[in-house]
Amino acid sequence: MKKTALITGSSDRIGKALSLALAKTGYNLILHYNTSQDKAETLKRKVMQFNVEAELVQWNFMDNLDYDAIFSTFKSKNIEIELLINCASDFVPSSFKDVGSELLSQQLQINFKNAYLLTKAFARVYKKGEIINLLDTKTEKNYTSHLDYLLSKKLLRDFTQLAAVELAPHFRVNAISPGLVLPPKGKDEKYLLNLSKDIPLKKIGSLEDIVKALHFLLESKFITGQILYIDGGDHLI
């Protein structure tokens, strides 16, 4: 039986790259999206070219979703999920000048709470597996230009390590923390190149670097609770 992976935020950017990489190695996929149905359907067609099965699931992370029921339904269909990748996120500028209440709730819900709930439900229903969370190199710093986003990702970073301890030995829980790999919406590669002058390796990364980190974590069975910083050393300064 082929392995199955569930990837949230799968239809674009890092989520898309990880989904394609897993398909190439033989994983069947459950591809989550929120509003990007066209992109998700295109991705499904692409991954199925690698002779794997793919199923689309549409969830709005602002809804109260019953993940125990969702995982139980998958299991009742003999879908043995072995890998959960919490990749979905929402990158929104905010600062101490903003009132913050509504945006904070939204950022916590999308960037942390659903990964938290998915992880716990996955562990209750499936009993063993692997979990990889997508973080951000900024979690090691105290920038405030994306205050609410940063707080939510810092929580996910700490939860990664808490879950690694609690869920061992039946689950391994790790994280990938990208730096200058993809420009934010509205920016281009020149924006990243300019920022790269201030990090140790003085260059930008690529989606392939993130994919290599994924493969390393999946193949390294004696690793749990670790965060791989794919950021050219940015988190060190």
TILO-647956 format. One record per residue (C-alpha): residue number from 1; residue in one letter; chain; x, y, z. Coordinates in Angstrom, 1 decimal, always signed. Example, Ala and Ser with C-alpha at 12.3 -4.5 7.8 and 13.67 -1.06 7.14 Angstrom:
BEGIN
<pt k="1" r="A" c="A" x="+12.3" y="-4.5" z="+7.8"/>
<pt k="2" r="S" c="A" x="+13.7" y="-1.1" z="+7.1"/>
//
This chain:
BEGIN
<pt k="1" r="M" c="A" x="+0.0" y="+0.0" z="+0.0"/>
<pt k="2" r="K" c="A" x="+1.4" y="+3.4" z="-1.0"/>
<pt k="3" r="K" c="A" x="+2.0" y="+6.0" z="+1.7"/>
<pt k="4" r="T" c="A" x="-0.4" y="+8.9" z="+1.9"/>
<pt k="5" r="A" c="A" x="+0.4" y="+12.5" z="+2.9"/>
<pt k="6" r="L" c="A" x="-1.9" y="+15.4" z="+3.8"/>
<pt k="7" r="I" c="A" x="-0.6" y="+18.8" z="+2.9"/>
<pt k="8" r="T" c="A" x="-2.4" y="+21.9" z="+4.0"/>
<pt k="9" r="G" c="A" x="-2.0" y="+25.0" z="+1.7"/>
<pt k="10" r="S" c="A" x="-0.9" y="+22.7" z="-1.0"/>
<pt k="11" r="S" c="A" x="-2.0" y="+24.6" z="-4.1"/>
<pt k="12" r="D" c="A" x="+0.7" y="+27.2" z="-4.4"/>
<pt k="13" r="R" c="A" x="+4.2" y="+28.2" z="-3.5"/>
<pt k="14" r="I" c="A" x="+6.0" y="+26.0" z="-0.9"/>
<pt k="15" r="G" c="A" x="+2.9" y="+23.7" z="-0.5"/>
<pt k="16" r="K" c="A" x="+2.8" y="+23.0" z="-4.2"/>
<pt k="17" r="A" c="A" x="+6.6" y="+22.3" z="-4.4"/>
<pt k="18" r="L" c="A" x="+6.3" y="+19.8" z="-1.5"/>
<pt k="19" r="S" c="A" x="+3.3" y="+18.1" z="-3.0"/>
<pt k="20" r="L" c="A" x="+5.0" y="+17.5" z="-6.3"/>
<pt k="21" r="A" c="A" x="+8.2" y="+16.3" z="-4.5"/>
<pt k="22" r="L" c="A" x="+6.2" y="+13.8" z="-2.5"/>
<pt k="23" r="A" c="A" x="+4.3" y="+12.6" z="-5.6"/>
<pt k="24" r="K" c="A" x="+7.6" y="+11.9" z="-7.3"/>
<pt k="25" r="T" c="A" x="+8.7" y="+9.7" z="-4.5"/>
<pt k="26" r="G" c="A" x="+5.4" y="+7.7" z="-4.6"/>
<pt k="27" r="Y" c="A" x="+3.1" y="+9.3" z="-2.0"/>
<pt k="28" r="N" c="A" x="-0.6" y="+9.4" z="-2.5"/>
<pt k="29" r="L" c="A" x="-1.8" y="+12.9" z="-1.6"/>
<pt k="30" r="I" c="A" x="-4.6" y="+14.7" z="+0.1"/>
<pt k="31" r="L" c="A" x="-4.3" y="+18.2" z="-1.1"/>
<pt k="32" r="H" c="A" x="-5.9" y="+20.9" z="+1.0"/>
<pt k="33" r="Y" c="A" x="-6.9" y="+24.3" z="-0.4"/>
<pt k="34" r="N" c="A" x="-9.2" y="+27.1" z="+0.7"/>
<pt k="35" r="T" c="A" x="-10.1" y="+29.4" z="-2.2"/>
<pt k="36" r="S" c="A" x="-7.6" y="+28.4" z="-4.9"/>
<pt k="37" r="Q" c="A" x="-9.7" y="+25.6" z="-6.5"/>
<pt k="38" r="D" c="A" x="-8.3" y="+26.1" z="-10.0"/>
<pt k="39" r="K" c="A" x="-4.7" y="+25.9" z="-8.8"/>
<pt k="40" r="A" c="A" x="-5.6" y="+22.8" z="-6.7"/>
<pt k="41" r="E" c="A" x="-7.2" y="+21.1" z="-9.6"/>
<pt k="42" r="T" c="A" x="-4.2" y="+21.8" z="-11.8"/>
<pt k="43" r="L" c="A" x="-1.9" y="+20.5" z="-9.1"/>
<pt k="44" r="K" c="A" x="-3.9" y="+17.3" z="-8.8"/>
<pt k="45" r="R" c="A" x="-3.6" y="+16.7" z="-12.5"/>
<pt k="46" r="K" c="A" x="+0.2" y="+17.2" z="-12.3"/>
<pt k="47" r="V" c="A" x="+0.8" y="+14.9" z="-9.3"/>
<pt k="48" r="M" c="A" x="-1.3" y="+12.1" z="-10.8"/>
<pt k="49" r="Q" c="A" x="+1.1" y="+12.0" z="-13.7"/>
<pt k="50" r="F" c="A" x="+3.5" y="+10.3" z="-11.3"/>
<pt k="51" r="N" c="A" x="+1.1" y="+7.3" z="-11.0"/>
<pt k="52" r="V" c="A" x="-0.2" y="+8.3" z="-7.5"/>
<pt k="53" r="E" c="A" x="-3.7" y="+9.0" z="-6.2"/>
<pt k="54" r="A" c="A" x="-4.7" y="+12.5" z="-5.2"/>
<pt k="55" r="E" c="A" x="-7.8" y="+13.8" z="-3.4"/>
<pt k="56" r="L" c="A" x="-8.7" y="+17.5" z="-3.0"/>
<pt k="57" r="V" c="A" x="-10.2" y="+18.8" z="+0.3"/>
<pt k="58" r="Q" c="A" x="-11.5" y="+22.3" z="+0.7"/>
<pt k="59" r="W" c="A" x="-11.4" y="+23.7" z="+4.2"/>
<pt k="60" r="N" c="A" x="-11.7" y="+27.3" z="+5.4"/>
<pt k="61" r="F" c="A" x="-9.5" y="+27.5" z="+8.4"/>
<pt k="62" r="M" c="A" x="-11.7" y="+30.2" z="+9.9"/>
<pt k="63" r="D" c="A" x="-14.4" y="+27.6" z="+10.3"/>
<pt k="64" r="N" c="A" x="-14.6" y="+25.3" z="+13.3"/>
<pt k="65" r="L" c="A" x="-13.6" y="+22.0" z="+11.7"/>
<pt k="66" r="D" c="A" x="-14.0" y="+18.6" z="+13.3"/>
<pt k="67" r="Y" c="A" x="-10.6" y="+17.1" z="+12.4"/>
<pt k="68" r="D" c="A" x="-11.2" y="+13.9" z="+14.4"/>
<pt k="69" r="A" c="A" x="-14.2" y="+13.2" z="+12.2"/>
<pt k="70" r="I" c="A" x="-12.3" y="+14.1" z="+9.1"/>
<pt k="71" r="F" c="A" x="-9.4" y="+11.8" z="+9.9"/>
<pt k="72" r="S" c="A" x="-11.8" y="+9.0" z="+10.9"/>
<pt k="73" r="T" c="A" x="-13.5" y="+9.3" z="+7.6"/>
<pt k="74" r="F" c="A" x="-10.2" y="+9.0" z="+5.8"/>
<pt k="75" r="K" c="A" x="-9.4" y="+5.9" z="+7.9"/>
<pt k="76" r="S" c="A" x="-12.7" y="+4.3" z="+7.2"/>
<pt k="77" r="K" c="A" x="-11.9" y="+4.5" z="+3.5"/>
<pt k="78" r="N" c="A" x="-8.6" y="+2.7" z="+4.2"/>
<pt k="79" r="I" c="A" x="-6.6" y="+5.8" z="+3.6"/>
<pt k="80" r="E" c="A" x="-3.6" y="+5.4" z="+5.9"/>
<pt k="81" r="I" c="A" x="-2.1" y="+8.9" z="+6.3"/>
<pt k="82" r="E" c="A" x="+1.5" y="+8.6" z="+7.3"/>
<pt k="83" r="L" c="A" x="+2.6" y="+12.2" z="+6.9"/>
<pt k="84" r="L" c="A" x="+1.0" y="+15.5" z="+7.9"/>
<pt k="85" r="I" c="A" x="+2.5" y="+18.7" z="+6.5"/>
<pt k="86" r="N" c="A" x="+1.1" y="+21.9" z="+8.1"/>
<pt k="87" r="C" c="A" x="+2.0" y="+24.4" z="+5.4"/>
<pt k="88" r="A" c="A" x="-1.0" y="+26.7" z="+5.1"/>
<pt k="89" r="S" c="A" x="-0.3" y="+30.2" z="+6.4"/>
<pt k="90" r="D" c="A" x="-1.4" y="+33.8" z="+6.0"/>
<pt k="91" r="F" c="A" x="+1.3" y="+36.5" z="+5.9"/>
<pt k="92" r="V" c="A" x="-0.2" y="+39.9" z="+6.8"/>
<pt k="93" r="P" c="A" x="+1.6" y="+43.0" z="+7.9"/>
<pt k="94" r="S" c="A" x="+0.7" y="+44.4" z="+11.4"/>
<pt k="95" r="S" c="A" x="+2.4" y="+46.3" z="+14.2"/>
<pt k="96" r="F" c="A" x="+1.9" y="+47.7" z="+17.7"/>
<pt k="97" r="K" c="A" x="+0.1" y="+50.7" z="+16.1"/>
<pt k="98" r="D" c="A" x="-2.8" y="+48.4" z="+15.0"/>
<pt k="99" r="V" c="A" x="-5.7" y="+47.7" z="+17.4"/>
<pt k="100" r="G" c="A" x="-5.1" y="+44.1" z="+16.6"/>
<pt k="101" r="S" c="A" x="-7.9" y="+42.1" z="+18.1"/>
<pt k="102" r="E" c="A" x="-9.5" y="+40.8" z="+14.9"/>
<pt k="103" r="L" c="A" x="-6.3" y="+40.3" z="+13.0"/>
<pt k="104" r="L" c="A" x="-4.6" y="+38.5" z="+15.9"/>
<pt k="105" r="S" c="A" x="-7.5" y="+36.1" z="+16.1"/>
<pt k="106" r="Q" c="A" x="-7.3" y="+35.5" z="+12.4"/>
<pt k="107" r="Q" c="A" x="-3.5" y="+35.0" z="+12.3"/>
<pt k="108" r="L" c="A" x="-3.6" y="+32.6" z="+15.3"/>
<pt k="109" r="Q" c="A" x="-6.4" y="+30.6" z="+13.7"/>
<pt k="110" r="I" c="A" x="-4.8" y="+30.2" z="+10.3"/>
<pt k="111" r="N" c="A" x="-1.1" y="+30.0" z="+11.2"/>
<pt k="112" r="F" c="A" x="-1.2" y="+28.1" z="+14.5"/>
<pt k="113" r="K" c="A" x="-4.6" y="+26.8" z="+15.8"/>
<pt k="114" r="N" c="A" x="-5.4" y="+24.6" z="+12.8"/>
<pt k="115" r="A" c="A" x="-2.0" y="+23.0" z="+12.8"/>
<pt k="116" r="Y" c="A" x="-2.3" y="+22.4" z="+16.5"/>
<pt k="117" r="L" c="A" x="-5.8" y="+20.8" z="+16.1"/>
<pt k="118" r="L" c="A" x="-4.7" y="+18.8" z="+13.0"/>
<pt k="119" r="T" c="A" x="-1.7" y="+17.4" z="+14.9"/>
<pt k="120" r="K" c="A" x="-3.7" y="+16.4" z="+17.9"/>
<pt k="121" r="A" c="A" x="-6.5" y="+14.8" z="+15.8"/>
<pt k="122" r="F" c="A" x="-3.9" y="+13.0" z="+13.6"/>
<pt k="123" r="A" c="A" x="-2.3" y="+11.5" z="+16.7"/>
<pt k="124" r="R" c="A" x="-5.6" y="+10.4" z="+18.2"/>
<pt k="125" r="V" c="A" x="-6.9" y="+8.7" z="+15.0"/>
<pt k="126" r="Y" c="A" x="-3.8" y="+7.3" z="+13.4"/>
<pt k="127" r="K" c="A" x="-1.5" y="+6.4" z="+16.3"/>
<pt k="128" r="K" c="A" x="+1.7" y="+6.7" z="+14.4"/>
<pt k="129" r="G" c="A" x="+3.2" y="+8.9" z="+11.7"/>
<pt k="130" r="E" c="A" x="+5.3" y="+12.0" z="+10.8"/>
<pt k="131" r="I" c="A" x="+4.5" y="+15.7" z="+11.1"/>
<pt k="132" r="I" c="A" x="+6.3" y="+18.6" z="+9.5"/>
<pt k="133" r="N" c="A" x="+5.4" y="+22.2" z="+10.2"/>
<pt k="134" r="L" c="A" x="+6.4" y="+25.1" z="+8.0"/>
<pt k="135" r="L" c="A" x="+7.7" y="+28.0" z="+10.1"/>
<pt k="136" r="D" c="A" x="+9.6" y="+31.2" z="+9.2"/>
<pt k="137" r="T" c="A" x="+13.2" y="+32.2" z="+10.0"/>
<pt k="138" r="K" c="A" x="+11.7" y="+35.4" z="+11.6"/>
<pt k="139" r="T" c="A" x="+10.5" y="+33.3" z="+14.5"/>
<pt k="140" r="E" c="A" x="+14.1" y="+33.6" z="+15.9"/>
<pt k="141" r="K" c="A" x="+13.9" y="+37.4" z="+15.8"/>
<pt k="142" r="N" c="A" x="+11.7" y="+40.1" z="+17.2"/>
<pt k="143" r="Y" c="A" x="+10.7" y="+42.1" z="+14.2"/>
<pt k="144" r="T" c="A" x="+7.3" y="+43.8" z="+14.6"/>
<pt k="145" r="S" c="A" x="+6.4" y="+44.6" z="+11.0"/>
<pt k="146" r="H" c="A" x="+4.3" y="+41.4" z="+10.9"/>
<pt k="147" r="L" c="A" x="+3.6" y="+41.2" z="+14.6"/>
<pt k="148" r="D" c="A" x="+0.5" y="+39.0" z="+14.7"/>
<pt k="149" r="Y" c="A" x="+1.9" y="+36.6" z="+12.0"/>
<pt k="150" r="L" c="A" x="+5.1" y="+36.4" z="+13.9"/>
<pt k="151" r="L" c="A" x="+3.4" y="+35.6" z="+17.2"/>
<pt k="152" r="S" c="A" x="+1.4" y="+32.8" z="+15.6"/>
<pt k="153" r="K" c="A" x="+4.5" y="+31.2" z="+14.0"/>
<pt k="154" r="K" c="A" x="+6.4" y="+31.5" z="+17.3"/>
<pt k="155" r="L" c="A" x="+3.6" y="+29.5" z="+18.9"/>
<pt k="156" r="L" c="A" x="+3.9" y="+26.8" z="+16.1"/>
<pt k="157" r="R" c="A" x="+7.6" y="+26.6" z="+16.6"/>
<pt k="158" r="D" c="A" x="+7.2" y="+25.9" z="+20.3"/>
<pt k="159" r="F" c="A" x="+4.4" y="+23.5" z="+19.7"/>
<pt k="160" r="T" c="A" x="+6.6" y="+21.6" z="+17.3"/>
<pt k="161" r="Q" c="A" x="+9.0" y="+20.8" z="+20.1"/>
<pt k="162" r="L" c="A" x="+6.2" y="+20.1" z="+22.7"/>
<pt k="163" r="A" c="A" x="+4.5" y="+17.7" z="+20.3"/>
<pt k="164" r="A" c="A" x="+7.8" y="+16.0" z="+19.5"/>
<pt k="165" r="V" c="A" x="+8.2" y="+15.1" z="+23.2"/>
<pt k="166" r="E" c="A" x="+4.6" y="+14.2" z="+23.9"/>
<pt k="167" r="L" c="A" x="+4.0" y="+12.1" z="+20.7"/>
<pt k="168" r="A" c="A" x="+7.2" y="+10.1" z="+20.7"/>
<pt k="169" r="P" c="A" x="+8.0" y="+7.3" z="+20.0"/>
<pt k="170" r="H" c="A" x="+5.1" y="+6.8" z="+17.6"/>
<pt k="171" r="F" c="A" x="+5.3" y="+10.2" z="+15.9"/>
<pt k="172" r="R" c="A" x="+8.2" y="+12.3" z="+14.8"/>
<pt k="173" r="V" c="A" x="+7.5" y="+16.0" z="+14.7"/>
<pt k="174" r="N" c="A" x="+9.9" y="+18.4" z="+13.0"/>
<pt k="175" r="A" c="A" x="+9.8" y="+21.8" z="+11.2"/>
<pt k="176" r="I" c="A" x="+11.3" y="+23.6" z="+8.2"/>
<pt k="177" r="S" c="A" x="+11.9" y="+27.3" z="+8.7"/>
<pt k="178" r="P" c="A" x="+12.5" y="+29.1" z="+5.3"/>
<pt k="179" r="G" c="A" x="+14.2" y="+32.4" z="+4.9"/>
<pt k="180" r="L" c="A" x="+14.7" y="+34.3" z="+1.6"/>
<pt k="181" r="V" c="A" x="+13.3" y="+31.7" z="-0.7"/>
<pt k="182" r="L" c="A" x="+10.1" y="+33.2" z="-2.2"/>
<pt k="183" r="P" c="A" x="+9.2" y="+36.9" z="-2.4"/>
<pt k="184" r="P" c="A" x="+6.0" y="+37.9" z="-0.6"/>
<pt k="185" r="K" c="A" x="+3.0" y="+38.9" z="-2.8"/>
<pt k="186" r="G" c="A" x="+3.6" y="+42.1" z="-4.7"/>
<pt k="187" r="K" c="A" x="+7.4" y="+41.7" z="-4.5"/>
<pt k="188" r="D" c="A" x="+9.9" y="+40.1" z="-6.9"/>
<pt k="189" r="E" c="A" x="+13.3" y="+38.5" z="-6.8"/>
<pt k="190" r="K" c="A" x="+15.1" y="+41.8" z="-6.7"/>
<pt k="191" r="Y" c="A" x="+13.4" y="+42.4" z="-3.4"/>
<pt k="192" r="L" c="A" x="+15.0" y="+39.2" z="-2.0"/>
<pt k="193" r="L" c="A" x="+18.4" y="+39.9" z="-3.5"/>
<pt k="194" r="N" c="A" x="+18.5" y="+43.2" z="-1.8"/>
<pt k="195" r="L" c="A" x="+17.7" y="+41.6" z="+1.6"/>
<pt k="196" r="S" c="A" x="+20.2" y="+38.9" z="+1.0"/>
<pt k="197" r="K" c="A" x="+23.1" y="+41.4" z="+1.4"/>
<pt k="198" r="D" c="A" x="+22.4" y="+41.4" z="+5.1"/>
<pt k="199" r="I" c="A" x="+22.5" y="+37.6" z="+5.8"/>
<pt k="200" r="P" c="A" x="+25.6" y="+35.5" z="+6.2"/>
<pt k="201" r="L" c="A" x="+25.6" y="+33.6" z="+2.9"/>
<pt k="202" r="K" c="A" x="+24.7" y="+36.8" z="+0.9"/>
<pt k="203" r="K" c="A" x="+22.4" y="+34.9" z="-1.5"/>
<pt k="204" r="I" c="A" x="+18.8" y="+33.7" z="-1.8"/>
<pt k="205" r="G" c="A" x="+17.5" y="+30.1" z="-1.6"/>
<pt k="206" r="S" c="A" x="+15.1" y="+28.1" z="-3.8"/>
<pt k="207" r="L" c="A" x="+12.2" y="+25.8" z="-3.5"/>
<pt k="208" r="E" c="A" x="+14.6" y="+23.0" z="-4.2"/>
<pt k="209" r="D" c="A" x="+16.3" y="+23.8" z="-0.9"/>
<pt k="210" r="I" c="A" x="+13.0" y="+23.4" z="+0.9"/>
<pt k="211" r="V" c="A" x="+12.4" y="+20.1" z="-0.9"/>
<pt k="212" r="K" c="A" x="+15.8" y="+18.8" z="+0.1"/>
<pt k="213" r="A" c="A" x="+15.0" y="+19.6" z="+3.7"/>
<pt k="214" r="L" c="A" x="+11.8" y="+17.7" z="+3.4"/>
<pt k="215" r="H" c="A" x="+13.6" y="+14.6" z="+2.1"/>
<pt k="216" r="F" c="A" x="+16.2" y="+14.8" z="+4.8"/>
<pt k="217" r="L" c="A" x="+13.6" y="+14.9" z="+7.6"/>
<pt k="218" r="L" c="A" x="+11.7" y="+12.0" z="+6.1"/>
<pt k="219" r="E" c="A" x="+14.8" y="+9.9" z="+5.7"/>
<pt k="220" r="S" c="A" x="+16.4" y="+10.7" z="+9.0"/>
<pt k="221" r="K" c="A" x="+14.5" y="+8.4" z="+11.4"/>
<pt k="222" r="F" c="A" x="+16.5" y="+9.4" z="+14.5"/>
<pt k="223" r="I" c="A" x="+15.5" y="+13.1" z="+14.3"/>
<pt k="224" r="T" c="A" x="+12.5" y="+14.6" z="+16.1"/>
<pt k="225" r="G" c="A" x="+11.8" y="+18.1" z="+17.5"/>
<pt k="226" r="Q" c="A" x="+14.2" y="+19.8" z="+15.2"/>
<pt k="227" r="I" c="A" x="+13.9" y="+22.9" z="+13.1"/>
<pt k="228" r="L" c="A" x="+15.8" y="+23.1" z="+9.9"/>
<pt k="229" r="Y" c="A" x="+16.6" y="+26.8" z="+9.0"/>
<pt k="230" r="I" c="A" x="+16.7" y="+27.0" z="+5.3"/>
<pt k="231" r="D" c="A" x="+17.7" y="+30.7" z="+5.4"/>
<pt k="232" r="G" c="A" x="+21.4" y="+31.2" z="+4.5"/>
<pt k="233" r="G" c="A" x="+22.2" y="+31.8" z="+8.2"/>
<pt k="234" r="D" c="A" x="+19.6" y="+34.6" z="+8.7"/>
<pt k="235" r="H" c="A" x="+18.4" y="+33.2" z="+12.0"/>
<pt k="236" r="L" c="A" x="+21.9" y="+33.5" z="+13.4"/>
<pt k="237" r="I" c="A" x="+22.1" y="+37.3" z="+13.3"/>
//
